[in-house]
Amino acid sequence: MKTETLAIKTSKEQNEGIHPVSSPLYLSTTFLRNEDGSFSDGFRYSRLDNPNRRDLERTLAILEKGKVAVTFSSGMAAVHALFQSLSTGDHIILPDDVFFNVKMLAKDIFQRWGLSFSLVDVTDEEALIKVITEKTKLIWLETPSNPQMKITNIKKITAFAQANKIMVAVDNTWPTPILSNPLEMGADVVMHSTTKYFGGHSDVMGGCLIFKTHNNISNKSRQIQLLSGAVPSPFDCWLLSRGIKTMPLRVKSQSASALRIAKYLCSHPKIESVFYPGLPEHPHHHIAKTQMKNGYGSMIAVLINGSGDNAITVSNNLKLFTKATSLGGVESLVEHRKSVEGINSLTPNNLLRISIGLEHADDLIDDLNQALKD
Ligand SMILES: *Cc1c(COP(=O)(O)O)cnc(C)c1O
């Protein structure tokens, strides 16, 4: 054979006799077709399925106690697929403080395709009941909410929704399955931005939908995954599968540090208020206590005494906290949220959102202490 042929054919059997402890990465976009036309293990083409994605989806379904998981290239692609699984004329209900990109997706994209939506304070049951119509097909929940950490009673809303044949989806990105399992509380679908805690190292984007049962909506979401093609790459899946192995430890440790830091911030005279569901004085602590386990998460929001400028000064003074958006990574982050969400955001201008990482809580407290000094 000539060099060109050897260059292509010699590495073909290299997997034989190798027994890796860590999962291999299958970058192949296409898979061998057998003599009878069938495909071994069902793998044909990587947009449709691949070994790393199948492995990840199995783990995700198990962790969230669901029947089927469908993965995407980002959290927003997962939300998009769920909304697209509904029909023209359907109505959805979103929390008034829902993650701002979800609100924009409903408003700027899906409204034009005939999906209507209402924004409501979902923690106020009477207000929620008022916006329900016979067209309502989906109630979207996000708890704790972003960035003010309101807690929604999932069991109460799912019981009510079931009686009215309305599907409930929960964006469980912040609690992760380590702190909360909404499917066990009656929700039909859980959505994650796996970009956050699942990856855990701020180096991979991803999203997923996990369904309690195989049903019409889960089938449609799968079809949208396969046909729209917003799929995670094999390497994305591999990184997420690796991240998941340490996620329980990371989330528990980050939550424990966050509780300590939230308590410290409460006692600081330069802080106007602290939003953290683990604090007994949080208005929804009693609900958080019943539907969260292993801790209350690593996200804290604080109002700094004074103006937005005072808040920005504090964030600039911090040395261990990186000024950046996002959350769930090993490094602590701080963010002036209003300037990220834009002029129409309801977030107070003196609010800083803090994501606690895996640095020692003592060091993070020392850093906050010096940043709040002048
Ligand atoms: C980050 C995030 C999303 C969006 O996920 P991407 O992976 O950035 O597309 C949705 N909901 C919440 C709560 C998030 O934190």
The ligand as an SDF file (V2000), in Angstrom:
LIG
                    3D

 15 15  0  0  0  0  0  0  0  0999 V2000
  -26.5020   29.7150   32.8160 C   0  0  0  0  0  0  0  0  0  0  0  0
  -27.9460   29.4930   33.0410 C   0  0  0  0  0  0  0  0  0  0  0  0
  -28.8150   29.2000   31.9790 C   0  0  0  0  0  0  0  0  0  0  0  0
  -28.3520   29.1820   30.5260 C   0  0  0  0  0  0  0  0  0  0  0  0
  -27.4490   28.1660   30.2650 O   0  0  0  0  0  0  0  0  0  0  0  0
  -26.2680   28.2860   29.1430 P   0  0  0  0  0  0  0  0  0  0  0  0
  -25.5070   27.0240   29.3320 O   0  0  0  0  0  0  0  0  0  0  0  0
  -25.5080   29.5380   29.4330 O   0  0  0  0  0  0  0  0  0  0  0  0
  -26.9450   28.3710   27.8180 O   0  0  0  0  0  0  0  0  0  0  0  0
  -30.1520   28.9630   32.2700 C   0  0  0  0  0  0  0  0  0  0  0  0
  -30.6070   29.0050   33.5400 N   0  0  0  0  0  0  0  0  0  0  0  0
  -29.7990   29.2930   34.5800 C   0  0  0  0  0  0  0  0  0  0  0  0
  -30.3630   29.3170   35.9600 C   0  0  0  0  0  0  0  0  0  0  0  0
  -28.4490   29.5450   34.3780 C   0  0  0  0  0  0  0  0  0  0  0  0
  -27.6600   29.8360   35.4210 O   0  0  0  0  0  0  0  0  0  0  0  0
  1  2  1  0
  2  3  1  0
  2 14  2  0
  3  4  1  0
  3 10  2  0
  4  5  1  0
  5  6  1  0
  6  7  2  0
  6  8  1  0
  6  9  1  0
 10 11  1  0
 11 12  2  0
 12 13  1  0
 12 14  1  0
 14 15  1  0
M  END
$$$$
